[in-house]
Amino acid sequence: MSEFRERTLSALEWSVGGQVGRQAASFVIGIVLARLLSPEEFGLVAMVTVLTGFAAVLADFGFGAALVQKDDPEERHFSSVFWVNLGAGLLLTLAFAAAAPLVAAFYQTPELVGITAALSLTFVLSSVNVVQRTRLSKALDFQRLSVVELSALVISGGVAIVLAVTGFGVWALVTHAVGRTAVEAFLLWFVNDWRPRRILDRAALRELIGFSGSLMGTQALNYWARNLDDLLVGRAFGEQALGAYNKAYAVMLFPLENISRVIGRVMFPALSLVREDRALVASVFLRSTRAISLLTFPMMLGLFVTAEPFVIGLLGPQWRDMIPILQVLCFVGLVQSVTTLTGSLYLSQGRADLQLRIGVVLKLVTLAGILVGLRWGPVGVAIGYGVATAINSYPAFRFAGALVGLRFVDLVRALLATLGCAIAMAAGVWAIERLTPVEWSALARLGTNVAAGVAIYAALVLLLRPVALRDVDELIRERTGRFTRAHR
């Protein structure tokens, strides 16, 4: 068991470290591009990526996760999955390139023809990465995976900034998306010595399809639950409204991408290794969720009370329309940051089928919320999405937790102390913001608010010492002690 713990913690360290590096780079690149380009240009790309993103979910067929979950995959499994994914990637690239005029007609935006054709290249480029990425993930080798992903982001982001400065407009964003996928493909093949053999074994695919089919259905449902709002906002209100909404959503996703999904990416393969010990799975899940909340709760509530100086100071006044949308989505991010890991419970226990059935009902609730909110514009859509997320939080955890003996009340109790500290911090920052001189610049107000928020939250956490802090403290002491002993 100590070996499992050591491998998992090492994977988490590299995964978190790599994600911090990627998101720091992505944050800087995003701010620079937002200041150089307009919401309309971001909206044009978002109109296409909401469709290409869904196709990308289908292109994988869920085989990557099925290979991770399978105890003893053989070469016939890996090679067969590679060729199937490559074929799907090629077909999707051709299909989307041919359908580019239809996409432009749907949004009534002719500029989307070329953008759609260009972005369709991401399908074939990403299809060659599935097995290479899966092998690294299954081995918990997040060191090489993190280096690859960070390098691809920095290279493609640098090229995009140069193109934006030289006047290429929306094509800077297109190049960023395609270039990042291309660089990742090259580097993953460079660092991984596995190569596919000429094997296409139908029996091997059938062994995986039961798990992967249910997972693919769940992923498709999750995708539209999180992206249908983009599709409807773009169709109903145009590229400028979608640009503001999509950017607000991207900011809200920051803690999920940096913390929740990083840990989730490690938790699934790690929990799969010990899935027979339900008590251990439950313990690891609760400790991971507490650690997530220690960071995401203050980030989301702090962003809620500092949304105006954040947007105006960092992105520029042209993004003012996204402020109320961002404030609503902060509450969505708070809830989703601690419910995202429930997927790891389903998958580690081999119950992707149950996850799919529960997901169908939950996504219908999300769809209803979005459709009801649509009549009040982008802000109404955000509110409808938020209400649906709150309603879904109980059943989302209820059935996943039952697989390992956890109740919803166990999750709530684990998070109450951290939530209380975050609320108190947000109230303090709100009061400080009200007292800040109006002649101060947005950046000065933001800096003051952030500094005050960090100080207030740190003081509260150190004074009250919630269980989440003790978990993280023990982990840091353990890892630091091992590092010190190893380097004596």
N, C-alpha and C positions, 0 to 999 in steps of 0.2 A: 504493500500500500504506500510505503514511503517513496518508492520509485514513481508510482502514479502521481503522487503529490508533487514530486520534484519536477517531473516532465511537464505537468500542467502549469506550475508556477513559472517555469522557464519560458514556456510558450506564451503565457500571459505577459511576461515582462517584455518579450520581443514584440508581441502583437500590440500591446499598449504603447510601447516606445515607438514602434513604426507608425502607428496611427497618430500619435502626437506629432511626429515629424511631418506626416502627410497632411494633417489638418492645419498645422502651422503654415506649411507651404501653400496649401489650398486657400487658407484665409488671406494670406498676403496677395496671392495671385488673383483671388476673387475681388478683393478691394481695388486693386489696380485696374482690372478689367471693368469693374462697375463704374469707376471714375472716367475711364476712357470711352466707354460705350453707353448706350441708352437702354432704358427698360424695354423699348420696342425691339431692339436687336436681341436681347436676352429672351424676350417673348417668342420671337420667331424660332429660335432653336428649341425652346421648350415645347412649342406646338408639335414639332417632329419627334422629339425624344420621348414624349409621353406615349407615342405609338411604337417607336423602335425599342423602347425599354420593355414593353410587354412582349414583343416578339423575341427579345433576348431571353426572357424568362422561359419561354417555350422552347427555345433552341437547345437549352441544356438538357431537357427532358427529365430533370431531376436526377440524372445519373451520377453527377458529381457527389451529391450527398449520399446516394445509395452506395457508392464505393466506400465512402467514409464509414458508413454504418455497418457494412458487411465485415464479418470477422476475418475472413481469409480470401480476399480477392486474388485472382490469378491473372496471368498475362492475358489470357483469352478475354477476361472481363475488361481490362484496361484498353487493349487494342480495339475491341469491338465498340466500346463507348467512344473512343477517339474517332473512328471512321463514321459512326452514325452522327456524331456532333459536327464533324467536318461537312458531311453531306447536307445536314440541316442548315448550317451556316451559309453554304454556297447558295442553296435554294432561297433562303430568306434575303440574301443580298440581291439576287436577281429579281425576286418578287417585289421588294420595296423600291428598287430602282424603277421597275416598270410601273409601279403604282404611284409614283411621285405626282403625276398630274391629278390623281384622285385625292391625294392628301391636300394639295393646294386648293382643289375645288371644295373640299369639305370645310376648310377654314376661310374660303373665299379670299385667298392670299396668294397671288401668282408667284411671289418670290420663293415660295416653299418648294418649287419643283427641283431646282438645283440643290438646295439644302438637303432635301430628303434623299436624293440620289447619292450625294456625298456621304451622308451619315449611314447609309445602308452598308457601307464597307465595314462598319464595326462588327457586323454579324460574322463574316467569314474570318476576320482577324481574331475575334474572341473565341470562336469555336475551336481553334487549335490550342487554346490555353486550358481547357476544362480538365483534362487528365493531368497535365503538368501541375496545375494548381492543386488539384485534389491529392496527388501523391505527397506534395509538401505538407498540406494540411493534415492528412492522415498520419504522417510521421511527426506531427506537431513541430515541424521545422519552420517556424514563423520568422526565424532570423533571415533566411534567404528571401522568403516571400515578402517581408517588410522592405528589404533593400530594393527589390525589384519594383514594388509599387511606388515607393517614394521617388526612385529614379525616373520612372515613367512620368509621374506627375510633374516633377521639376522641369524635365526636358520639354514636355509638351506645353507646359504653362509658360515657360520662357519664350518659346516660339510664338505662342498666342499673343503675348504682350508686345513683342516686336511687330507682329502683323497689325495689332490694334493701333499702335503708335504711328505706323506708316499708312494708315487709312483704309485697311481692308474690312473694317466694320464687322458685320456678323460672321464673316468668314474666319476671323480670328477665333471665334468660339467653336466653329465647326472643326477647324484644324486642331484645336485643343482636344476635342472629343475623339476624333479619329486617330490623332497622333499618339494620345495616351494609350489607346488599345494596341496600336502597332508596336510601340516601344515595349509594352508589357509582354507581348507575344515573343518578340525577339529575345528579351532578357530571360524569360521563363525557360525557353529552350536552351539558352546559353548556360544557365546554372543547374539545369536538371539533365542528367545523362540518360534518362529513359527515352526510348524512341519506339514508336508503334511498329508492330509486326503486321504482316499481311494476314490478319485474322479477323473474320467477321462471324462470330459464333452466336447463332440465334438462341441456343440454349443458355448461354451466358447472359444475354440480354433479358431473357425471360426470368432469370433468377433475380434480376435487379428491378424489373418493371413494376412488380407489385408495390415495392416501397417507393420507387421513383414516380410512378404514376400518381399516387395519392399526394406526394410532395409537390409535384408539378401543379396539380390542381389547387393546392393550398397556396402556392407561390403566386399563381395567376390571380386568385381571389385577393390575396394581400396586396398585389400590385395595383389592381384597380381600386381597391379600397383606399389606397394612398395616392392614386394618380387620376382617378375619375374627375376629381375636382379641377385639376389642370385642364383636362380635355374640355369640360363644360365651360369653364371660365374663358378659355381661349376661343371656343366656338361662339359663346354668347356675347363676350365683351371685347374681344380683339387682343392684339399682341401687347399693347401697353399695359392693360389690366393684368394679363397673364404674366408679363415680365415682373410686375410688382408682387403678385401673388406667389409666383414661383420662387422669387428671391427670398420672400418672407419665410416660405416653407423650407428653403435650403438653410436659412439661418437657424430655424427651429430644429432642424435635423442635426445640427452640430453636436450636441451632447450624445444623441443616439449613435451617430457615426463614430464619434471619438471614444465613447465609453461603452454603451450598451451593446452595440453590435460587435465591437472588438472582443469583449468578453464572451458574447454569444458565439462568435466564430471559433473560439477556443473551447467553450463549454460543450458544444455538441460532440466533437470527437473525443474530448476528455471524459464526459459522462457516459459515452458509449462504451468505454473501456471497463466501467464498473457498474453497468446498468443493472446487474443482478442484486447489488446491494442498495436497495431502495432508500434505506435510512441515510447512507452516505450521499446518495444523489440529492436527497432533500436538504441535507445539511449544507452541501456545497452550493446548491441553488440559493438558499436563503442568505448565506454569507456573501455570495456574489451580488445578489440584489441589494443588500444593505450597502455594500461598497459602492455600487452604482449610484444609489440615492444620495450618498454623502457628497457626491460631486454634481449630479444632474439637478437635484432639487434647488440648490442655491443658484445655479446657472440659469435655470428657467425663470424662477421668480425674480432674480436680479435683472434679467433681461426685460421682463415685463415692466418694471418700474423705470428702466432707463432706455426704453425703446426709442424715444425721440432723439436724445443726444447721440445714441448709437447710430441710428440711420443717417441723420444729418451730418454728424461729425465724420463718420467713416466712409459712407457711400456717396454722400452728396445730396443736395436739396432736390435733385431730379427724382429721388426715390422716396419722397415724402408720403406718397400714397400707400406705401407698404406698412406704415407705422401701426395703424389700427389692426391690420391683418396679422402682423407679427405679434401684437399683444394677445390676441385671441389664441393664436397657435402656440404660445408659450405654455398654456395649460394642457394642450394636446401633447406637447413634448414631455411635460412633467409626467403624465400618466404613461405614455408609451415607453419612456425610458426604463420603467421597471416592469412592464409587461412583455417587452420584447423577448426576454429570456424564456418565456413559457414555451416557445417553439422548441427549445433545446430539450425540454422534458418530454414532449411528444416524440421527437425524433430519436432521442437516446433510448427510449423504451420501445422503439419500433412501431409506434402508433401513429404514423402519418395518416392512416385512414381515418382515425378519430379526429385528428386535427382538421382534416378536410371537411368532415361532416359538421363539426362545430363552426368552422370558418364560414361555411355557406350562410348559416343563419346570421352570424355577426356581420358579415359583409352586406347583407340585405339591410340591416339596421343602419350601417354607414351610408349606403346608397340613399336611403330615405332621408337621412339628415342632410346630405348634400343637395338633393333635389328640392327639399323644402327651403333651404337657405338660399337657393339660386335666385329667387325673386328679389332678394335684397342686395344683389351684387356680390363682389368678391368677399366683402366683410361678412355678409350673410352666409356665404358658402363656408367660410372658416368657422363661424359659430355653429352651423349645422354639423360640421365635421367634428367639432369639439364636443357637442352634446352626445353624438353617437359614440365617440370614443369613451366618454365617461360611462355611458350605459353598458358598453361592451366589456368594461374592465372586469366586472365580476365573473360572468360566464367564461371569459377568456382564460382566467386563472383557475376557476372552479374545477373544470374537467382535467386540465393539465396537472394541477396539484394533486388531484385524487390518485393519479397513477403512481405517486411516490408517497402517499399518505399525508399530504399537506392540505390545510384548509385555507380559505380566503382570509379568515381572521388571523392566521399565522403570518401571512404576508403583511397585513395591516399593522399588526403589533410590531413587526420587524422594522417598519418604516416610520412610525409615529414620531419618535424622538428626532430623527433627522428632519422630517417635515416641519416640526415645530420650530427648530432652529432656523430653517430657511425662511419661514413666514416672518419670524421676528426680525431677521436680517433685512428682508424686503421692506418691512414697515419702517425700519430705521433709515434705509436708503431713500425711501419715498419722502420722508420728513426732511432729510438733508436736501433733496432735489427741490423741494418747495422753498427752502430757505436760501438757495443759491442765487446770487445776483443775476438778474435777467441780462445784463450786458456781457456776461461771460460767454465765450464761444462754446459751441456744442462739444468740441473736443475737450475743453477745460472742464465742462460739467461732467462729461463722461468719465474723465480721469478721476475727478473727485468722488463721483458715485462708486466707481469700481474700487478705489482704495478704501473708501468707507465700508463698502459691502464686505470686502475680504476681511477687514479688521473686525467688524461686528460678528461675522459668521465664525471666524477663527476663535474669537473670545468665547462665544457661546458653546461651541463644540468642545473646546478645551475645558471649559467650566463644567459642563453637563456630562461630558464623556459618554455619548451614546454607544451602544454595542457596536455599531458600524465602525466607529473610530478605534475601538479596542481590536476589532478584527484586522483593520488595516495596520494598526500599530504593531500587532504581533507578527503580521506578515513581513513588514519592513525590518523588524528586529531580527527575525529568522533569516531573511535573505542577506541582510547586512552582516550578520554573524558568520554565515557560511562563506560569504565573499572574503571577509577578513581572514578566516582560517585558511582559505584556499590560497591566499597571497602572502602568507607569512614566510 
